[in-house]
Amino acid sequence: MNRNLLPGKLLILIAVLFFPFAGYTQITSNASAVVPTEYSSGAQDNIHVFCGNKGDLNATLTATLPAGQTGTFEWQKYNAITRTFDFYSSDVSGNTTSPISNLADGGYRVKETTATGDLFFTAWAFNNYITATAEIPESDCNSFTLKGTFDTPTFTYVDLPTGQTKEVIKNIQVKWMQGTTLVSSIITAQVYTPPTKDTNYSLEVSDRFGCTAKADVLYTSIVTKAAFSATFGDQTASPYDAPVQVTFKNESENGDPGKFEWFIFKDLDVIKRESAHNPPGTVIDSIMTKLYNDNPIYTFENSGSYKVKLVSKKISQFTTCYDTVYYPGFIVADTSFVDAPNVFVTHGSYPNFIIYFKSMKSLKISIFNRWGKLLHVWESGNVVNFDNTVKSIPHSVWDGKVGGKYCTPGVYYYAVEGIGRDDRRRKKAGFFHLFNSN
């Protein structure tokens, strides 16, 4: 015989005699969560937590006899006044399991009487619930308040070795959600970016046992967000040829139709000049005009750099909210300018002699031969853009003909004069060579 094995076998025998069911859970349940007690000493029991509605008695415990044994069950309930376990019910059905249901909160002990003796097992059972409410008590143009409340019972059990009361820690967590986005993790939250659409918010409350509650609240939007874009007719690049007609597209969110205000500011240089010519501290009116259409069309007649501002308005029962947006940068109408080519080829790719100009208000173009004879003249006191002029007014260009016949190749002269849309007088004169490609 190997004597070294005796101590180990002896320990196993002692364990079987004194702790025949150590590690075997004799009370089970279908609880939402089962956690151990935190007794000050000794073996721990289980706490069974059942999630449900307020007032429900969902708690059910089941005792089970050791495998292969028969016996009876006696259930007891902890009495907080006497600090003892009092008789609750008995089960002599002969079954190997004994369930008890519709249990009130508290501690339960089962005495299992078998052929080998009495066995005692203890468990705590609690009917848990969480209820939640959500509201928006305050709302203004800058923020609104999400206010939540919740109700959940406090559970206590007894540290059986000492008789002291201990609270079951729930670790309550709250979340305000907007769809799948977390808004806040505090029960009363301030939202400083109110949406421009009616939006649902949900208060979600949970504990470590998996019990949950949810409450929804609808935020009715009272705010607006100003936004707009601009198109410049056929012109595609800044600075634009004045006059420049701008179509403003209102892209504001949640603004009231008919309540939009557009501010067209004076040319930046004009504002600077007016400020310089007035005593320090003088308030200068920088607004050139106001528009009240939802999607206005405005023509900047003169050269300059202009700012544009849109104010969107949302009127609710008790509040009027505003939002303002500026056009990024400036709308720039170019300064006046005139120029001419020094070569003109009839029958070529560009069969007209064209004086190039920008932002002119009035213009007179004259063409002469070498002896000073006037061959062609065009004059206008209301010039509207270079492209528009040369495309829509045939006489604003010269096709190289006089009396329906092409002029002979040679040197010709031009003279241009006019007033720009920046009120500058523009003059230019010179010669060009006319060639005939045929």
TASUL-V424716 format. One line per field, one symbol per residue. psi: psi as a letter, one per 40 degrees, with the letter a starting at -180 (. if undefined). burial: # if it has 9 or more other C-alpha atoms within 8 Angstrom, else .. Layout:
psi = ???
burial = ???
This chain:
psi = hhdeedddddddddddddgdfhehhehiifidihiiifidiaiiiihhhhhaiheigehhihihiiheiiaihhiihhhddefihihdiihfeeieihihifhiiaihhhhhhideahhhiiihhhhiihiiiiigdhhaediihhhiiihiihhiihgddeeihiihhdfhiihhigbehhdifidhihheghieihhhihhhhiaeeehiihhiihhhheiihhiiiiifbehehiiihiihhhhhhhfihfihieeihhhhiihdddddddddeiihehhhhehdiiieidgihihhdiiihhihhhhihhhadeihiiiiiihhaihhhiiiiiiiiehhhieadgeihhhhihfidiihhhhiaeeehhdiihhieghgiddddddegdeeiheeihfeiiiiiahiiihhiahieeehhhihiaiihhihe.
burial = .............###.........##...####....#.....########.....########...###########.....#.....#....#.#....############......##############.#....#.######.#......#.#..............#####...#..#.#.#.#..#.#.##########.#########.#.#########..##......###########.#####..##########..#..##...........#..###.#.#...#.##############...#######.#..#########..#..####...#####.#############....######...####..##.....###.###........############...###..######..
